[in-house]
Amino acid sequence: MIEEIYVNYGDIAATIILLGTMAVLFFLFFKVIKAFKRDAKKANERLENEKENTLLLQKRIDDLNERVEVIEKKLSMGE
């Protein structure tokens, strides 16, 4: 008895399309996650830069306040 094997090309095509779609979705998912991580890293770097700038500006303000105090003392002595 000879058995015949039938190949359903529609099922093969549907499987290829389904697997291809899933592969594309996984690829896009990982790209989006990678982009979010990169953006989070950049945001943290910007935050650190802003902290450094804030500290530098605060130091400059403190220096200016000291100068103003010295000038006020000199002016008050002169009166």
Backbone as numpy.savetxt, mean C-alpha at the origin, in Angstrom:
# Nx Ny Nz CAx CAy CAz Cx Cy Cz
-16.67 -58.94 -27.95 -17.51 -57.76 -27.95 -16.61 -56.51 -27.95
-16.85 -55.68 -28.89 -16.06 -54.45 -29.04 -16.88 -53.29 -28.49
-16.24 -52.57 -27.54 -16.92 -51.39 -27.00 -16.39 -50.17 -27.71
-17.28 -49.29 -28.00 -16.88 -48.05 -28.65 -16.79 -46.94 -27.62
-15.78 -46.11 -27.76 -15.61 -44.98 -26.86 -16.06 -43.73 -27.59
-17.00 -43.04 -26.96 -17.51 -41.81 -27.55 -16.88 -40.63 -26.82
-16.47 -39.66 -27.57 -15.90 -38.45 -27.00 -16.90 -37.33 -27.22
-17.30 -36.72 -26.14 -18.23 -35.61 -26.22 -17.41 -34.33 -26.25
-17.24 -33.75 -27.41 -16.40 -32.55 -27.56 -16.99 -31.34 -26.84
-18.28 -31.33 -26.66 -18.92 -30.24 -25.93 -18.49 -30.24 -24.48
-18.41 -31.43 -23.87 -17.95 -31.52 -22.48 -16.49 -31.10 -22.36
-15.69 -31.50 -23.32 -14.27 -31.12 -23.30 -14.13 -29.60 -23.42
-14.87 -29.01 -24.33 -14.81 -27.56 -24.51 -15.29 -26.84 -23.26
-16.37 -27.31 -22.66 -16.91 -26.69 -21.46 -15.91 -26.79 -20.31
-15.25 -27.92 -20.18 -14.25 -28.11 -19.13 -13.07 -27.17 -19.34
-12.61 -27.06 -20.56 -11.49 -26.15 -20.86 -11.87 -24.70 -20.56
-13.07 -24.31 -20.96 -13.52 -22.93 -20.69 -13.65 -22.69 -19.20
-14.21 -23.66 -18.48 -14.38 -23.53 -17.03 -13.03 -23.43 -16.33
-12.11 -24.31 -16.68 -10.78 -24.28 -16.05 -10.02 -23.00 -16.42
-10.17 -22.56 -17.66 -9.54 -21.32 -18.08 -10.09 -20.13 -17.32
-11.40 -20.10 -17.15 -12.03 -19.01 -16.40 -11.57 -19.01 -14.95
-11.50 -20.21 -14.36 -11.05 -20.30 -12.97 -9.60 -19.85 -12.85
-8.76 -20.22 -13.81 -7.35 -19.81 -13.78 -7.23 -18.29 -13.88
-8.01 -17.68 -14.75 -7.98 -16.23 -14.89 -8.44 -15.56 -13.60
-9.51 -16.08 -13.00 -10.01 -15.50 -11.75 -8.99 -15.62 -10.62
-8.33 -16.77 -10.50 -7.29 -16.93 -9.49 -6.14 -15.96 -9.74
-5.74 -15.82 -11.00 -4.67 -14.89 -11.35 -5.04 -13.47 -10.97
-6.25 -13.05 -11.30 -6.70 -11.70 -10.96 -6.79 -11.51 -9.45
-7.27 -12.53 -8.74 -7.37 -12.46 -7.29 -6.00 -12.22 -6.67
-5.00 -12.97 -7.09 -3.66 -12.81 -6.54 -3.04 -11.48 -6.94
-3.33 -11.00 -8.14 -2.83 -9.69 -8.55 -3.43 -8.58 -7.69
-4.72 -8.69 -7.39 -5.39 -7.68 -6.55 -4.80 -7.70 -5.15
-4.60 -8.89 -4.61 -4.01 -9.00 -3.27 -2.61 -8.39 -3.26
-1.83 -8.67 -4.28 -0.48 -8.12 -4.38 -0.53 -6.60 -4.46
-1.47 -6.07 -5.21 -1.61 -4.61 -5.33 -1.99 -3.99 -3.99
-2.89 -4.64 -3.25 -3.28 -4.13 -1.93 -2.09 -4.13 -0.98
-1.31 -5.19 -1.00 -0.13 -5.26 -0.13 0.87 -4.17 -0.49
1.07 -3.96 -1.79 2.01 -2.92 -2.25 1.52 -1.54 -1.82
0.22 -1.30 -1.96 -0.33 -0.01 -1.55 -0.23 0.19 -0.04
-0.44 -0.89 0.72 -0.31 -0.79 2.18 1.12 -0.48 2.56
2.07 -1.09 1.88 3.48 -0.84 2.16 3.83 0.62 1.85
3.35 1.12 0.72 3.60 2.52 0.36 2.96 3.47 1.36
1.76 3.13 1.82 1.08 3.97 2.81 1.86 4.00 4.11
2.40 2.86 4.53 3.22 2.83 5.74 4.49 3.65 5.57
5.10 3.58 4.39 6.30 4.38 4.14 5.97 5.88 4.19
4.85 6.26 3.60 4.44 7.67 3.64 4.17 8.11 5.08
3.55 7.23 5.86 3.27 7.55 7.25 4.57 7.76 8.03
5.56 6.89 7.81 6.85 7.05 8.47 7.52 8.36 8.06
7.44 8.70 6.78 8.02 9.96 6.31 7.32 11.15 6.96
6.01 11.08 7.08 5.27 12.17 7.71 5.64 12.30 9.19
5.85 11.16 9.86 6.26 11.21 11.26 7.62 11.88 11.40
8.56 11.51 10.51 9.89 12.12 10.54 9.79 13.62 10.28
8.99 14.01 9.30 8.82 15.42 8.98 8.19 16.17 10.15
7.25 15.56 10.81 6.60 16.18 11.97 7.60 16.40 13.10
8.45 15.40 13.33 9.47 15.54 14.37 10.46 16.66 14.03
10.86 16.72 12.77 11.78 17.78 12.35 11.14 19.17 12.50
9.89 19.27 12.10 9.20 20.55 12.23 9.02 20.94 13.69
8.72 19.96 14.53 8.56 20.25 15.96 9.88 20.72 16.55
10.97 20.12 16.12 12.30 20.54 16.59 12.57 21.98 16.15
12.25 22.31 14.93 12.46 23.68 14.44 11.61 24.67 15.23
10.37 24.28 15.54 9.49 25.16 16.31 10.07 25.37 17.71
10.57 24.30 18.32 11.19 24.43 19.64 12.40 25.36 19.59
13.22 25.22 18.55 14.38 26.11 18.39 13.94 27.57 18.25
12.91 27.78 17.44 12.42 29.15 17.25 11.85 29.71 18.55
11.16 28.88 19.32 10.63 29.33 20.61 11.76 29.74 21.56
12.84 28.96 21.56 13.98 29.31 22.39 14.58 30.66 21.97
14.69 30.86 20.67 15.23 32.14 20.17 14.33 33.31 20.58
13.02 33.10 20.45 12.08 34.16 20.82 12.21 34.48 22.31
12.37 33.45 23.15 12.54 33.68 24.58 13.80 34.48 24.87
14.89 34.14 24.16 16.15 34.89 24.35 15.95 36.34 23.95
15.28 36.56 22.83 15.04 37.93 22.35 14.15 38.67 23.35
13.14 38.03 23.87 12.24 38.67 24.84 13.01 39.04 26.12
13.89 38.16 26.56 14.69 38.46 27.75 15.60 39.65 27.50
16.23 39.71 26.34 17.12 40.83 26.01 16.32 42.13 25.94
15.11 42.07 25.37 14.28 43.28 25.26 13.80 43.72 26.65
13.44 42.78 27.49 12.95 43.14 28.82 14.08 43.69 29.68
15.31 43.28 29.48 16.46 43.81 30.22 16.76 45.23 29.80
16.50 45.51 28.55 16.81 46.83 28.02 15.84 47.91 28.52
14.70 47.53 29.01 13.71 48.52 29.43 13.98 49.06 30.77
